[in-house]
């Protein structure tokens, strides 16, 4: 004679299973952070005792580059347009369009041009040229 298997109620089955930990939602984390800030402000102590506080200086925008200034930068390192484009990580057509004034270099490209102008000898060394 076979014995009948007893079925556990669904609630018991679910309770016996291990569940992965539940991570707080973004909203819950925001509310917790605001409560923490409220408590810190209420205590009257400097916020530096409760939180990491950093002061960030405003970083200056890169200089704008006209077609003439771009050409002068290229000539400063003694590079052809093709080599200069490689140095900047852009296509030759892109570098040419900057020098002709058809396009403007991005802020990131201007930042790199600033670095080239700041230390042209370093960049000459990268392409194997020396100042004349």
Secondary structure, DSSP 8 states (H G I E B T S, - for coil): ---------HHHHHHHS--------HHHHHHHHHHHHHHHHHHTS-GGGTS---------------HHHHHHHHHHHT--HHHHHHHHTS-HHHHHHHHHTSS---HHHHHHHHHHHH-HHHHHHHHT----
